[in-house]
Amino acid sequence: LLAGLDTQIDVLTGWFSLLATEHALEAAWGMPEVAGVLLEGPLGCGKAELVEEAARRAGTAVRHVDTSLVFKPDKLLDLLAEAVNDRPGPGVIFVDRIEAVIGGSSITSFRTQCLAIMRWFLDAVAQRPGMACVLGVHSAAALGDELAKTPLLPRSLSVPPPDLKRRRRLFEAALARVPTAEIDFDRLASRTAGFSGADVVSAVLQASAGAAGSGEPVDHDALETAIDGTTPSLGTTSSGEIPGYGFDRVANLTDVKQRLTESVIWQMQDPDRVLRLGIEPPRGLLLYGPPGTGKTYVIRALAHESGAAFFPCLVYTSDAADDSLL
């Protein structure tokens, strides 16, 4: 799940080295009190694994606090107080899915009490030498300014949904020790728009289980089948639709597909190619033709080939023409 997250790992390792080791650099350097870092990203993006790896590199320990079963403020207080008071040495406290207890903008007794508990928790961590916390959240906007903008969490670190390049790296990492036949990693990456890191691992496990039963190496067809059987975790959000077919399903239109490849796919998948050619990449295209000729179908295929999401936008005019936007 950590393939392609080198920058995030380095940044978080630096914060842990500063706040949560026996060197006590925060106090030695005369820095203001800091509790830790706000870590945002969708489910399955690898937040927990990121925290574990950064802590390992910094030489410190991690304690996870599970908020999924918190239904009363007292339960949240007990979990956080135990995490703060029971740690004998330097370490990191990772509290994930904070939005489950304090998310939303409505004012309720439950949310008000949980916010007060979280503010106490941040103060307690900031006052403990060698201790840091990481608050995991789907989106920092879900927390409101009460926590998202507190000076005790001076850094917000984002783990974005995997793009095309990272999805390829995730497949390469997940299959690194698996016996495989010839694999088209670019094809796998382009077919898995909307997949989280956990989705990629799940598809690889499914294909590996089938191969293990037959005694054969994992081949590309097995992975394609596993991908078809995996529901994209991120494809049901406001990220648009995730088309399931590419240009291979578009008959003829060779010139159109070539123009779209050069204008859209190249600059999305290999932007350096455009720079090397010394041309200004287009910011949009006009695709025209009478209704029913397949414009939307072609653009859905283009989205798939680009590893991008598709956003349909119908525009009705006096002659009943329609158009779609990628």
ZAVEX-948397 format. One record per residue (C-alpha): residue number from 1; x, y, z. Coordinates in nm, 2 decimals, decimal comma, always signed. Example, Ala and Ser with C-alpha at 12.3 -4.5 7.8 and 13.67 -1.06 7.14 Angstrom:
// residues 2
[rec 1 [+1,23 -0,45 +0,78]]
[rec 2 [+1,37 -0,11 +0,71]]
***
This chain:
// residues 326
[rec 1 [+0,00 +0,00 +0,00]]
[rec 2 [+0,30 +0,23 +0,04]]
[rec 3 [+0,42 +0,22 -0,32]]
[rec 4 [+0,44 +0,58 -0,45]]
[rec 5 [+0,42 +0,74 -0,11]]
[rec 6 [+0,79 +0,81 -0,06]]
[rec 7 [+0,74 +1,18 +0,00]]
[rec 8 [+0,47 +1,12 +0,26]]
[rec 9 [+0,68 +0,86 +0,44]]
[rec 10 [+0,98 +1,10 +0,45]]
[rec 11 [+0,78 +1,39 +0,59]]
[rec 12 [+0,61 +1,18 +0,86]]
[rec 13 [+0,94 +1,02 +0,95]]
[rec 14 [+1,08 +1,37 +1,01]]
[rec 15 [+0,80 +1,47 +1,24]]
[rec 16 [+0,82 +1,15 +1,44]]
[rec 17 [+1,20 +1,20 +1,47]]
[rec 18 [+1,14 +1,55 +1,60]]
[rec 19 [+0,85 +1,47 +1,84]]
[rec 20 [+0,85 +1,10 +1,94]]
[rec 21 [+1,20 +0,98 +2,01]]
[rec 22 [+1,42 +0,97 +2,31]]
[rec 23 [+1,63 +1,26 +2,17]]
[rec 24 [+1,36 +1,51 +2,28]]
[rec 25 [+1,45 +1,74 +1,99]]
[rec 26 [+1,14 +1,95 +2,03]]
[rec 27 [+1,24 +2,06 +2,38]]
[rec 28 [+1,61 +2,08 +2,30]]
[rec 29 [+1,55 +2,32 +2,01]]
[rec 30 [+1,31 +2,54 +2,21]]
[rec 31 [+1,01 +2,47 +1,98]]
[rec 32 [+0,65 +2,55 +2,08]]
[rec 33 [+0,43 +2,27 +2,21]]
[rec 34 [+0,31 +2,05 +1,92]]
[rec 35 [+0,09 +1,74 +1,95]]
[rec 36 [+0,14 +1,59 +1,60]]
[rec 37 [+0,00 +1,57 +1,25]]
[rec 38 [-0,33 +1,55 +1,08]]
[rec 39 [-0,33 +1,27 +0,82]]
[rec 40 [-0,61 +1,27 +0,56]]
[rec 41 [-0,70 +1,03 +0,29]]
[rec 42 [-0,98 +0,79 +0,18]]
[rec 43 [-1,03 +0,45 +0,33]]
[rec 44 [-0,79 +0,19 +0,20]]
[rec 45 [-0,53 +0,44 +0,10]]
[rec 46 [-0,27 +0,31 +0,35]]
[rec 47 [-0,28 +0,56 +0,64]]
[rec 48 [-0,21 +0,30 +0,91]]
[rec 49 [+0,07 +0,14 +0,71]]
[rec 50 [+0,22 +0,48 +0,64]]
[rec 51 [+0,22 +0,56 +1,02]]
[rec 52 [+0,38 +0,22 +1,10]]
[rec 53 [+0,65 +0,26 +0,84]]
[rec 54 [+0,74 +0,62 +0,94]]
[rec 55 [+0,75 +0,52 +1,30]]
[rec 56 [+0,98 +0,22 +1,22]]
[rec 57 [+1,22 +0,45 +1,03]]
[rec 58 [+1,22 +0,70 +1,32]]
[rec 59 [+1,28 +0,42 +1,57]]
[rec 60 [+0,97 +0,47 +1,77]]
[rec 61 [+0,66 +0,27 +1,86]]
[rec 62 [+0,29 +0,31 +1,75]]
[rec 63 [-0,02 +0,26 +1,95]]
[rec 64 [-0,35 +0,24 +1,75]]
[rec 65 [-0,67 +0,38 +1,90]]
[rec 66 [-0,98 +0,23 +1,73]]
[rec 67 [-1,28 +0,47 +1,72]]
[rec 68 [-1,51 +0,25 +1,52]]
[rec 69 [-1,69 +0,12 +1,83]]
[rec 70 [-1,71 +0,45 +2,01]]
[rec 71 [-2,08 +0,53 +2,07]]
[rec 72 [-2,04 +0,73 +2,39]]
[rec 73 [-1,81 +1,02 +2,48]]
[rec 74 [-1,70 +0,83 +2,79]]
[rec 75 [-1,57 +0,55 +2,58]]
[rec 76 [-1,36 +0,79 +2,37]]
[rec 77 [-1,22 +0,95 +2,68]]
[rec 78 [-1,12 +0,61 +2,83]]
[rec 79 [-0,94 +0,50 +2,51]]
[rec 80 [-0,75 +0,82 +2,47]]
[rec 81 [-0,66 +0,85 +2,84]]
[rec 82 [-0,53 +0,49 +2,84]]
[rec 83 [-0,32 +0,56 +2,53]]
[rec 84 [-0,17 +0,87 +2,69]]
[rec 85 [-0,11 +0,74 +3,04]]
[rec 86 [+0,00 +0,38 +2,97]]
[rec 87 [+0,29 +0,46 +2,74]]
[rec 88 [+0,62 +0,43 +2,94]]
[rec 89 [+0,85 +0,58 +2,67]]
[rec 90 [+0,86 +0,77 +2,34]]
[rec 91 [+0,59 +0,67 +2,10]]
[rec 92 [+0,32 +0,77 +1,85]]
[rec 93 [-0,06 +0,74 +1,91]]
[rec 94 [-0,25 +0,69 +1,59]]
[rec 95 [-0,63 +0,77 +1,62]]
[rec 96 [-0,80 +0,69 +1,29]]
[rec 97 [-1,14 +0,77 +1,15]]
[rec 98 [-1,19 +1,08 +1,37]]
[rec 99 [-1,47 +1,20 +1,15]]
[rec 100 [-1,68 +0,91 +1,29]]
[rec 101 [-1,71 +1,08 +1,63]]
[rec 102 [-1,67 +1,45 +1,55]]
[rec 103 [-1,74 +1,48 +1,18]]
[rec 104 [-2,02 +1,70 +1,05]]
[rec 105 [-2,13 +2,05 +1,11]]
[rec 106 [-2,44 +1,99 +1,33]]
[rec 107 [-2,42 +2,08 +1,69]]
[rec 108 [-2,51 +1,78 +1,91]]
[rec 109 [-2,43 +1,69 +2,27]]
[rec 110 [-2,23 +1,39 +2,15]]
[rec 111 [-2,02 +1,59 +1,91]]
[rec 112 [-1,96 +1,88 +2,15]]
[rec 113 [-1,84 +1,64 +2,42]]
[rec 114 [-1,61 +1,45 +2,18]]
[rec 115 [-1,46 +1,77 +2,06]]
[rec 116 [-1,38 +1,87 +2,41]]
[rec 117 [-1,22 +1,53 +2,47]]
[rec 118 [-1,01 +1,56 +2,16]]
[rec 119 [-0,89 +1,91 +2,26]]
[rec 120 [-0,79 +1,76 +2,60]]
[rec 121 [-0,61 +1,48 +2,42]]
[rec 122 [-0,41 +1,71 +2,20]]
[rec 123 [-0,31 +1,92 +2,51]]
[rec 124 [-0,21 +1,61 +2,70]]
[rec 125 [+0,01 +1,47 +2,41]]
[rec 126 [+0,17 +1,81 +2,35]]
[rec 127 [+0,28 +1,83 +2,72]]
[rec 128 [+0,43 +1,48 +2,72]]
[rec 129 [+0,80 +1,47 +2,61]]
[rec 130 [+0,87 +1,21 +2,34]]
[rec 131 [+0,50 +1,16 +2,25]]
[rec 132 [+0,32 +1,25 +1,93]]
[rec 133 [-0,02 +1,17 +1,78]]
[rec 134 [-0,16 +1,13 +1,43]]
[rec 135 [-0,52 +1,20 +1,37]]
[rec 136 [-0,65 +1,00 +1,06]]
[rec 137 [-0,94 +1,14 +0,88]]
[rec 138 [-1,11 +1,10 +0,54]]
[rec 139 [-1,10 +1,47 +0,48]]
[rec 140 [-0,98 +1,75 +0,70]]
[rec 141 [-1,29 +1,95 +0,60]]
[rec 142 [-1,50 +1,70 +0,79]]
[rec 143 [-1,35 +1,81 +1,12]]
[rec 144 [-1,43 +2,18 +1,11]]
[rec 145 [-1,19 +2,45 +1,23]]
[rec 146 [-1,20 +2,34 +1,59]]
[rec 147 [-0,94 +2,07 +1,52]]
[rec 148 [-0,83 +2,11 +1,16]]
[rec 149 [-0,68 +2,45 +1,24]]
[rec 150 [-0,55 +2,41 +1,59]]
[rec 151 [-0,18 +2,51 +1,63]]
[rec 152 [-0,12 +2,18 +1,81]]
[rec 153 [-0,16 +2,01 +1,47]]
[rec 154 [+0,06 +2,24 +1,26]]
[rec 155 [+0,09 +2,00 +0,96]]
[rec 156 [-0,17 +1,83 +0,75]]
[rec 157 [-0,04 +1,55 +0,54]]
[rec 158 [-0,26 +1,41 +0,25]]
[rec 159 [-0,26 +1,06 +0,10]]
[rec 160 [-0,44 +1,11 -0,23]]
[rec 161 [-0,63 +0,84 -0,42]]
[rec 162 [-0,38 +0,63 -0,63]]
[rec 163 [-0,33 +0,79 -0,98]]
[rec 164 [-0,23 +0,59 -1,29]]
[rec 165 [+0,14 +0,59 -1,21]]
[rec 166 [+0,09 +0,48 -0,85]]
[rec 167 [-0,16 +0,21 -0,94]]
[rec 168 [+0,11 +0,06 -1,16]]
[rec 169 [+0,36 +0,07 -0,88]]
[rec 170 [+0,10 -0,09 -0,64]]
[rec 171 [+0,05 -0,38 -0,87]]
[rec 172 [+0,43 -0,42 -0,92]]
[rec 173 [+0,48 -0,42 -0,54]]
[rec 174 [+0,20 -0,66 -0,47]]
[rec 175 [+0,32 -0,90 -0,73]]
[rec 176 [+0,69 -0,87 -0,65]]
[rec 177 [+0,71 -1,21 -0,48]]
[rec 178 [+0,43 -1,38 -0,66]]
[rec 179 [+0,51 -1,63 -0,94]]
[rec 180 [+0,37 -1,46 -1,25]]
[rec 181 [+0,35 -1,50 -1,62]]
[rec 182 [+0,38 -1,20 -1,85]]
[rec 183 [+0,19 -0,91 -1,70]]
[rec 184 [+0,09 -0,58 -1,87]]
[rec 185 [+0,12 -0,34 -1,57]]
[rec 186 [+0,01 -0,04 -1,77]]
[rec 187 [-0,31 -0,22 -1,87]]
[rec 188 [-0,38 -0,31 -1,51]]
[rec 189 [-0,33 +0,05 -1,40]]
[rec 190 [-0,55 +0,19 -1,67]]
[rec 191 [-0,83 -0,06 -1,58]]
[rec 192 [-0,84 +0,02 -1,21]]
[rec 193 [-0,94 +0,38 -1,19]]
[rec 194 [-1,12 +0,43 -0,86]]
[rec 195 [-0,92 +0,15 -0,69]]
[rec 196 [-0,77 +0,22 -0,35]]
[rec 197 [-0,44 +0,06 -0,25]]
[rec 198 [-0,64 -0,20 -0,05]]
[rec 199 [-0,85 -0,27 -0,37]]
[rec 200 [-0,53 -0,35 -0,57]]
[rec 201 [-0,40 -0,58 -0,30]]
[rec 202 [-0,74 -0,75 -0,28]]
[rec 203 [-0,75 -0,81 -0,65]]
[rec 204 [-0,39 -0,95 -0,64]]
[rec 205 [-0,48 -1,18 -0,35]]
[rec 206 [-0,79 -1,31 -0,54]]
[rec 207 [-0,59 -1,39 -0,85]]
[rec 208 [-0,31 -1,55 -0,64]]
[rec 209 [-0,56 -1,77 -0,46]]
[rec 210 [-0,69 -1,90 -0,79]]
[rec 211 [-0,34 -1,96 -0,92]]
[rec 212 [-0,23 -2,14 -0,61]]
[rec 213 [-0,51 -2,38 -0,64]]
[rec 214 [-0,41 -2,47 -0,99]]
[rec 215 [-0,03 -2,47 -0,93]]
[rec 216 [+0,01 -2,22 -1,22]]
[rec 217 [+0,17 -1,87 -1,21]]
[rec 218 [-0,06 -1,57 -1,19]]
[rec 219 [-0,12 -1,45 -1,54]]
[rec 220 [-0,27 -1,13 -1,68]]
[rec 221 [-0,61 -1,29 -1,75]]
[rec 222 [-0,64 -1,40 -1,39]]
[rec 223 [-0,57 -1,04 -1,27]]
[rec 224 [-0,82 -0,90 -1,52]]
[rec 225 [-1,08 -1,14 -1,39]]
[rec 226 [-1,00 -1,04 -1,03]]
[rec 227 [-1,03 -0,67 -1,12]]
[rec 228 [-1,37 -0,73 -1,27]]
[rec 229 [-1,48 -0,89 -0,95]]
[rec 230 [-1,35 -0,61 -0,73]]
[rec 231 [-1,58 -0,31 -0,66]]
[rec 232 [-1,37 +0,01 -0,66]]
[rec 233 [-1,38 +0,17 -0,32]]
[rec 234 [-1,33 +0,52 -0,47]]
[rec 235 [-1,55 +0,48 -0,77]]
[rec 236 [-1,88 +0,53 -0,59]]
[rec 237 [-1,78 +0,87 -0,46]]
[rec 238 [-1,80 +1,21 -0,64]]
[rec 239 [-1,50 +1,11 -0,84]]
[rec 240 [-1,72 +1,04 -1,14]]
[rec 241 [-1,79 +0,72 -1,32]]
[rec 242 [-1,52 +0,45 -1,38]]
[rec 243 [-1,56 +0,32 -1,73]]
[rec 244 [-1,50 -0,05 -1,78]]
[rec 245 [-1,39 -0,05 -2,14]]
[rec 246 [-1,13 +0,11 -2,36]]
[rec 247 [-1,05 +0,18 -2,73]]
[rec 248 [-1,06 -0,19 -2,81]]
[rec 249 [-1,44 -0,17 -2,79]]
[rec 250 [-1,46 +0,12 -3,03]]
[rec 251 [-1,48 +0,00 -3,39]]
[rec 252 [-1,31 +0,20 -3,66]]
[rec 253 [-1,26 +0,57 -3,58]]
[rec 254 [-0,88 +0,51 -3,61]]
[rec 255 [-0,80 +0,88 -3,67]]
[rec 256 [-1,02 +0,99 -3,39]]
[rec 257 [-0,86 +0,75 -3,14]]
[rec 258 [-0,51 +0,86 -3,26]]
[rec 259 [-0,59 +1,23 -3,21]]
[rec 260 [-0,74 +1,16 -2,86]]
[rec 261 [-0,43 +0,95 -2,77]]
[rec 262 [-0,19 +1,23 -2,87]]
[rec 263 [-0,40 +1,51 -2,72]]
[rec 264 [-0,52 +1,35 -2,40]]
[rec 265 [-0,36 +1,02 -2,31]]
[rec 266 [+0,00 +1,12 -2,38]]
[rec 267 [-0,01 +1,43 -2,16]]
[rec 268 [-0,19 +1,25 -1,88]]
[rec 269 [+0,03 +0,94 -1,88]]
[rec 270 [+0,36 +1,08 -2,00]]
[rec 271 [+0,37 +1,46 -1,97]]
[rec 272 [+0,74 +1,46 -2,03]]
[rec 273 [+0,67 +1,35 -2,39]]
[rec 274 [+0,48 +1,67 -2,45]]
[rec 275 [+0,76 +1,88 -2,30]]
[rec 276 [+1,02 +1,70 -2,51]]
[rec 277 [+0,82 +1,78 -2,83]]
[rec 278 [+0,81 +2,15 -2,72]]
[rec 279 [+0,44 +2,19 -2,78]]
[rec 280 [+0,17 +2,35 -2,58]]
[rec 281 [-0,06 +2,07 -2,45]]
[rec 282 [-0,43 +2,13 -2,53]]
[rec 283 [-0,66 +2,21 -2,24]]
[rec 284 [-0,97 +2,09 -2,41]]
[rec 285 [-1,11 +1,94 -2,73]]
[rec 286 [-1,43 +1,98 -2,93]]
[rec 287 [-1,58 +1,65 -3,03]]
[rec 288 [-1,86 +1,70 -3,28]]
[rec 289 [-2,11 +1,48 -3,47]]
[rec 290 [-2,49 +1,42 -3,49]]
[rec 291 [-2,67 +1,25 -3,21]]
[rec 292 [-2,63 +0,87 -3,19]]
[rec 293 [-2,29 +0,86 -3,35]]
[rec 294 [-2,11 +0,74 -3,04]]
[rec 295 [-1,94 +1,06 -2,90]]
[rec 296 [-2,02 +0,97 -2,54]]
[rec 297 [-1,91 +0,61 -2,60]]
[rec 298 [-1,57 +0,72 -2,73]]
[rec 299 [-1,51 +0,96 -2,44]]
[rec 300 [-1,59 +0,69 -2,19]]
[rec 301 [-1,34 +0,47 -2,36]]
[rec 302 [-1,09 +0,76 -2,35]]
[rec 303 [-1,14 +0,80 -1,98]]
[rec 304 [-1,06 +0,43 -1,93]]
[rec 305 [-0,75 +0,44 -2,15]]
[rec 306 [-0,63 +0,75 -1,96]]
[rec 307 [-0,69 +0,60 -1,62]]
[rec 308 [-0,93 +0,89 -1,54]]
[rec 309 [-1,29 +0,93 -1,42]]
[rec 310 [-1,57 +1,03 -1,65]]
[rec 311 [-1,81 +1,31 -1,57]]
[rec 312 [-2,11 +1,33 -1,81]]
[rec 313 [-2,26 +1,67 -1,87]]
[rec 314 [-2,55 +1,69 -2,11]]
[rec 315 [-2,62 +2,02 -2,28]]
[rec 316 [-2,95 +2,05 -2,46]]
[rec 317 [-2,97 +2,29 -2,75]]
[rec 318 [-3,25 +2,39 -2,99]]
[rec 319 [-3,16 +2,11 -3,24]]
[rec 320 [-3,15 +1,85 -2,96]]
[rec 321 [-2,77 +1,80 -2,99]]
[rec 322 [-2,59 +1,67 -2,69]]
[rec 323 [-2,23 +1,67 -2,58]]
[rec 324 [-2,02 +1,52 -2,30]]
[rec 325 [-1,72 +1,63 -2,11]]
[rec 326 [-1,43 +1,42 -1,97]]
***
